[in-house]
Amino acid sequence: MRSASAVLIVLCVACTTGASPPPPAKTLHIAVDLPLTGPEGRAGTTVLNGVRFFVQTHPTLAGFTVELTAADDAGGGPANPSRGLTNLQGFLENANVMAMIGPLDGAVARAEIPSANAAGLAMVTPATSNPCLTRDVYMPTLLNPSRTPITCAQAHLPSATELRPAHTNNFFRLATTDELQGAAAADYLYDQLHVLRAAVISDSELYGQGLAGAFAARFARRGGTVVGRAEVDPGHPDARDFLNRMKQQGARAVYFGGASEPGCAVRSQMSSVFPTGSATPFLGPDGIAHDPACLKAAGDNSAGIFATVPIADAASRTGAAATIRDFKARFTRTADFGPYTMPAYDATAILYAALERAITAAGGRLPARTAVIAELARTSGFAGTTGTLGFDAAGDTTNRVISIFQAPGPDPGAAWPLAATIDYSARLPY
């Protein structure tokens, strides 16, 4: 009661002395759309933490107070395109929302991009890596074993052109595209693990099939031999007959294109056929990396698993150490930090820089949303925690780095150490 009375007195003094109320604060909003609940909730929250940390340490921008408007596109289940689109529509109705960060999921991005594009709202994502979000070719010629390009239409996906009714780009990402994961796994297996014969398995999903094809094409082009390919049912991933045939054909490693649990169940099955652990490497994509469920599924054969992630690993960069230390001083739980926390931090920093330029050009007022898009498109040579960053004409990152992580063994709670970095920034593998 005492504190409430004090407030009343202060307000009354202001009235009786004729003091003017302070001018309303100028605010701008950055929207964030992520899966904050459900199976991807932990990953989405670590991304949001990266955004929040940057905003907390940079609360104002060019005379404006920055506020975050965060929305969950999962609703307790998998990331949901319909929920994402509803979230986006809410963002568009708020005139103070200048841009959005997210999403993480490719299907959500496909739902959101057309409406955001038509409305001129910039989207910056630290993670979404499907090729058809930024181009019309799903798989380039040299990463398709049949040596022909696979268009997005052939992959049963809308192309970047179809997703952009305004015929300009509004979507920017800091992750590289998926086909580079398959290529990087092939280069790592050939150059650093010195394996010349490998078997390839994928699940029945387009994501996994594309990665498996990119791996196979790149491995063969480097001089390796793919001794056989097979698909497994994700619900019942029994590959033992195929693995026995591959052992007879001289396979010394297995690449799996697809999600964590079916892939790592295959890894467990390998123990009855191949030498265990690092003696027979098992490689897969980001669907496997850092996943405790993978280690549980692989069981005693968890050692020797390698997984690609389509971003640079900030934790291994000397220049990022101070920022990560400061982050962990504020976000103290181990679960608060993930592989995409610093890319999210960088995405926010890049957006701030573009917003500042747009505000300056607008004479200190909130700029048009399309002006923010134009400034993002000019991003080049930006010093981020994950490297020197910029965007090409399609909105893809020019920092084309793939990080390869190694499973720590059977402990699901242990961290996956960085095994290697494959950098395609100067030259693509196709």
C-alpha positions in Angstrom: 0.0 0.0 0.0 2.8 2.4 0.8 4.3 2.0 -2.7 1.0 2.6 -4.3 0.5 5.8 -2.3 3.9 7.0 -3.4 3.0 6.6 -7.0 -0.2 8.5 -6.6 1.7 11.4 -5.0 4.2 11.6 -7.8 1.4 11.6 -10.4 -0.4 14.4 -8.4 2.7 16.5 -8.1 3.2 16.3 -11.8 -0.4 17.5 -12.3 -0.2 20.4 -9.8 3.1 21.7 -11.0 2.1 21.7 -14.6 4.9 19.4 -15.7 4.5 18.0 -19.1 4.4 14.2 -19.5 7.5 12.7 -21.2 7.1 12.3 -24.9 6.1 8.8 -26.0 9.1 6.6 -26.8 9.7 5.7 -30.4 9.6 2.0 -30.9 10.2 -0.4 -33.7 9.4 -4.1 -33.6 11.3 -7.1 -34.9 9.1 -10.1 -35.3 10.3 -13.6 -34.6 8.6 -16.8 -35.8 10.0 -20.1 -34.5 8.9 -23.5 -33.1 9.0 -22.7 -29.4 7.2 -25.8 -28.2 6.9 -29.4 -29.4 9.8 -31.6 -30.7 11.7 -28.6 -32.1 10.9 -26.4 -29.1 14.4 -26.7 -27.6 16.1 -25.8 -30.8 13.8 -22.9 -31.5 14.3 -21.5 -28.0 18.0 -21.5 -28.4 17.5 -19.5 -31.6 15.2 -17.1 -29.8 17.8 -16.7 -27.1 20.4 -15.5 -29.7 18.0 -12.9 -30.9 17.0 -11.9 -27.4 20.6 -11.5 -26.3 21.5 -9.2 -29.2 18.4 -7.0 -28.5 19.1 -7.0 -24.7 22.6 -5.8 -25.3 21.4 -3.3 -28.0 18.1 -2.1 -26.7 18.0 1.1 -28.9 18.6 1.7 -32.5 18.9 5.0 -34.3 16.7 6.7 -31.7 14.1 3.9 -31.5 13.5 1.4 -28.7 13.6 -2.1 -30.1 10.9 -4.6 -29.1 10.6 -8.2 -30.0 7.3 -9.8 -31.1 7.8 -13.5 -30.8 5.4 -16.2 -32.0 5.3 -20.0 -31.8 4.6 -21.8 -35.1 4.4 -25.2 -33.5 1.7 -25.2 -30.9 3.0 -28.1 -29.0 3.6 -30.3 -32.2 5.8 -30.1 -35.2 6.4 -26.8 -36.9 3.1 -25.9 -38.6 2.9 -24.0 -41.8 -0.7 -22.8 -41.1 0.3 -21.5 -37.7 3.4 -19.8 -39.2 1.2 -18.1 -41.8 -1.2 -16.9 -39.1 1.7 -15.5 -37.1 3.0 -13.7 -40.2 -0.4 -12.1 -40.9 -0.4 -10.8 -37.3 3.1 -9.3 -37.9 1.9 -7.6 -41.1 -0.9 -5.9 -39.3 1.5 -4.2 -36.9 2.9 -1.1 -38.8 5.8 -1.0 -36.4 7.1 -4.4 -37.4 10.0 -3.7 -39.7 11.2 -7.2 -40.5 11.0 -10.8 -39.1 13.6 -13.4 -38.0 12.7 -17.0 -38.8 11.4 -19.5 -39.5 13.4 -22.7 -38.9 11.3 -25.1 -41.0 11.3 -25.2 -44.8 7.6 -25.9 -45.0 6.8 -23.0 -42.8 9.0 -20.8 -44.9 7.2 -21.9 -48.1 3.9 -20.9 -46.5 5.2 -17.5 -45.3 7.4 -16.2 -48.1 4.6 -15.4 -50.7 2.6 -13.3 -48.2 5.7 -11.6 -46.8 7.0 -11.0 -50.3 3.7 -9.4 -51.5 3.7 -7.2 -48.4 7.4 -6.2 -48.7 8.4 -7.7 -45.3 12.0 -8.8 -45.0 12.6 -12.3 -43.6 16.0 -13.3 -42.2 16.6 -16.9 -41.0 19.7 -18.4 -39.4 18.8 -21.9 -40.3 16.3 -22.9 -43.1 18.4 -24.6 -45.8 16.1 -26.1 -48.5 17.5 -25.0 -51.9 14.1 -24.2 -53.5 13.5 -21.3 -51.1 16.0 -19.2 -53.0 16.4 -20.8 -56.5 14.5 -22.8 -59.1 17.0 -25.7 -59.2 16.8 -28.3 -56.4 20.0 -30.2 -57.3 22.6 -28.9 -59.7 24.0 -31.1 -62.5 27.3 -32.1 -60.9 25.6 -33.2 -57.6 23.1 -35.4 -59.3 24.4 -38.9 -60.0 22.5 -38.9 -63.3 24.4 -35.7 -64.4 21.2 -33.7 -65.1 19.8 -30.8 -63.0 16.8 -31.6 -60.9 14.4 -28.6 -60.9 12.2 -27.7 -58.0 9.2 -28.7 -60.0 10.7 -32.2 -60.6 11.3 -32.4 -56.8 7.6 -31.5 -56.3 8.5 -28.2 -54.6 7.5 -24.6 -55.6 10.4 -22.7 -57.0 11.8 -19.5 -55.6 10.2 -17.7 -58.6 6.8 -19.1 -57.7 7.2 -18.1 -54.1 7.8 -14.4 -54.9 4.7 -12.7 -56.4 6.4 -9.3 -56.2 9.2 -10.6 -58.4 11.8 -9.4 -55.9 13.6 -11.2 -53.1 12.7 -10.6 -49.5 14.1 -13.8 -47.9 17.7 -14.0 -46.6 19.4 -16.8 -44.8 22.7 -17.5 -43.0 22.6 -21.3 -43.4 24.0 -22.8 -46.6 21.8 -25.0 -48.8 21.3 -28.7 -48.2 23.1 -30.1 -51.2 26.3 -28.7 -49.8 25.9 -31.0 -46.8 26.0 -34.1 -49.0 29.0 -32.7 -50.8 30.9 -31.8 -47.6 30.3 -35.3 -46.2 31.8 -36.8 -49.3 34.8 -34.5 -49.3 35.4 -35.2 -45.6 35.1 -39.0 -46.0 37.5 -39.0 -49.0 40.1 -36.4 -48.0 40.3 -36.8 -44.2 39.0 -40.2 -43.4 40.6 -41.7 -46.5 37.7 -44.0 -47.3 37.3 -45.0 -51.0 34.3 -47.3 -50.9 31.0 -46.4 -49.2 27.4 -47.5 -49.1 24.5 -45.0 -49.2 21.1 -45.3 -47.5 18.3 -42.8 -47.4 14.8 -42.7 -46.0 11.8 -42.2 -48.2 11.7 -38.4 -47.8 12.9 -35.8 -50.4 15.3 -34.2 -47.9 17.2 -37.4 -47.3 17.1 -38.6 -50.9 18.5 -35.3 -52.1 21.4 -35.4 -49.6 22.1 -39.0 -50.4 22.3 -38.2 -54.1 24.6 -35.2 -53.6 26.9 -37.3 -51.4 27.0 -40.1 -54.0 27.7 -37.8 -56.9 30.4 -35.8 -55.1 32.1 -39.0 -53.7 32.2 -40.5 -57.2 33.5 -37.3 -58.7 36.3 -37.2 -56.1 37.4 -40.8 -57.1 35.4 -42.8 -54.5 33.1 -45.7 -55.3 29.5 -46.0 -54.1 29.1 -49.7 -53.9 25.3 -49.7 -53.4 22.3 -47.5 -52.5 19.1 -48.4 -50.6 16.1 -46.8 -49.0 14.6 -47.7 -45.6 11.2 -47.2 -44.2 11.6 -44.5 -41.5 9.0 -46.3 -39.3 10.8 -49.6 -39.6 14.4 -49.0 -40.7 15.7 -52.5 -41.1 18.8 -52.4 -43.4 20.6 -55.5 -42.2 20.3 -57.5 -45.5 21.6 -54.5 -47.4 24.4 -53.9 -44.9 25.6 -57.6 -45.3 25.7 -57.1 -49.1 27.6 -53.9 -48.8 30.2 -55.6 -46.5 30.7 -58.2 -49.2 31.1 -55.4 -51.8 33.9 -53.9 -49.7 32.1 -50.9 -48.2 34.2 -49.2 -45.5 31.7 -46.5 -44.5 28.0 -45.7 -44.7 26.3 -42.4 -45.6 22.7 -41.9 -44.4 20.5 -39.2 -45.8 17.5 -38.5 -43.6 16.4 -37.9 -40.0 18.0 -39.0 -36.7 16.2 -41.9 -35.3 15.9 -44.1 -38.5 19.5 -43.3 -39.4 20.9 -44.0 -36.0 18.9 -47.2 -35.8 20.8 -48.3 -39.0 24.0 -47.3 -37.2 23.1 -49.7 -34.4 22.4 -52.5 -36.9 25.9 -52.0 -38.4 27.5 -53.4 -35.3 26.5 -57.0 -36.3 28.0 -56.6 -39.8 30.9 -54.1 -39.7 33.7 -53.3 -37.3 32.3 -51.0 -34.7 33.0 -47.4 -33.8 35.4 -45.3 -35.8 36.6 -48.3 -37.7 33.5 -48.0 -39.9 32.5 -44.3 -40.1 28.8 -43.4 -40.4 28.0 -40.0 -41.8 24.7 -38.1 -42.0 23.2 -34.6 -42.2 22.0 -32.0 -39.6 18.9 -34.1 -38.9 21.3 -36.3 -36.9 23.7 -33.7 -35.3 23.6 -32.9 -31.6 20.5 -35.2 -31.2 20.4 -37.2 -27.9 17.8 -39.5 -29.6 20.4 -40.5 -32.2 22.9 -41.6 -29.6 20.2 -43.6 -27.8 19.2 -45.3 -31.1 22.8 -46.0 -32.0 23.5 -47.5 -28.6 27.0 -49.0 -28.2 27.9 -48.1 -31.8 27.6 -44.3 -31.2 31.3 -43.7 -31.7 32.3 -43.0 -35.3 29.1 -41.0 -36.2 29.8 -37.8 -38.1 27.1 -35.2 -39.0 27.1 -32.1 -41.2 25.5 -28.8 -40.1 25.0 -26.0 -42.8 26.5 -23.2 -40.7 29.8 -22.1 -39.3 30.5 -23.2 -35.7 30.9 -20.0 -33.7 32.1 -21.9 -30.6 35.3 -22.8 -32.5 36.0 -19.3 -33.6 38.4 -17.2 -31.5 36.6 -14.0 -32.4 33.3 -15.3 -31.0 34.6 -16.3 -27.6 33.9 -13.1 -25.8 30.3 -12.9 -27.1 29.6 -16.5 -26.2 31.1 -16.0 -22.7 28.8 -12.9 -22.2 25.8 -14.9 -23.5 26.4 -17.8 -21.1 26.8 -15.3 -18.2 23.2 -14.1 -18.9 21.7 -17.4 -20.2 23.1 -19.8 -17.6 21.5 -23.2 -18.4 23.3 -25.6 -20.8 20.1 -25.9 -22.7 20.0 -22.2 -23.5 22.7 -22.4 -26.1 22.6 -24.4 -29.3 24.3 -24.6 -32.7 22.1 -21.9 -34.1 22.2 -19.4 -31.2 25.1 -17.4 -32.6 23.8 -17.5 -36.2 20.6 -16.0 -34.8 22.7 -13.4 -33.0 24.4 -12.6 -36.3 21.0 -12.5 -38.1 19.8 -9.9 -35.6 23.0 -7.9 -35.9 22.7 -7.8 -39.7 19.1 -6.8 -39.5 20.0 -3.9 -37.1 22.7 -2.7 -39.5 20.2 -2.7 -42.4 17.5 -1.0 -40.3 19.9 1.7 -39.2 20.8 2.5 -42.8 17.1 2.6 -43.8 16.2 4.8 -40.8 19.0 7.2 -41.7 17.8 7.4 -45.3 14.3 8.1 -44.0 15.4 11.1 -42.0 15.2 9.4 -38.7 11.7 8.1 -39.2 10.5 4.5 -39.5 11.4 3.5 -43.0 9.3 1.7 -45.5 9.5 -2.1 -45.1 10.8 -2.4 -48.7 13.7 -0.1 -47.8 14.8 -2.6 -45.2 14.8 -5.3 -47.8 16.9 -3.2 -50.1 19.5 -2.6 -47.3 19.6 -6.3 -46.4 20.4 -7.1 -50.0 23.4 -4.8 -49.9 24.9 -6.7 -46.9 28.5 -7.6 -47.7 31.6 -8.1 -45.6 29.7 -8.0 -42.3 31.9 -9.1 -39.4 29.8 -11.6 -37.5 30.5 -14.2 -34.8 30.2 -16.9 -37.5 32.5 -15.3 -40.0 32.4 -12.6 -42.7 28.8 -12.4 -43.8 26.9 -11.2 -46.8 24.1 -12.3 -49.2 24.2 -13.1 -52.9 21.4 -11.9 -55.3 19.2 -14.8 -54.3 19.4 -14.1 -50.6 21.8 -17.0 -49.9 24.7 -16.5 -47.5 28.1 -16.0 -49.1 29.7 -17.6 -46.0 29.2 -21.1 -47.4 30.6 -23.1 -44.5 29.6 -26.7 -43.5 30.6 -27.8 -40.0 31.1 -31.5 -39.3 30.5 -32.7 -35.8 31.5 -36.1 -34.3 29.3 -38.0 -31.9 30.8 -38.1 -28.4 29.9 -41.7 -27.8 26.9 -43.3 -26.0 26.3 -40.4 -23.5 23.2 -38.6 -24.8 24.0 -35.5 -22.7 27.6 -35.1 -24.0 28.5 -32.3 -26.4 29.4 -33.2 -30.0 32.9 -31.8 -30.7 33.7 -30.2 -34.0 35.6 -32.6 -36.3 36.2 -30.4 -39.4 35.0 -27.4 -41.4 34.4 -27.5 -45.1 34.4 -24.0 -46.7 32.8 -23.5 -50.1 32.8 -19.7 -49.9 35.4 -19.2 -52.6 34.3 -22.1 -54.8 31.2 -24.3 -54.9 31.6 -28.0 -55.4 29.6 -27.9 -58.7 
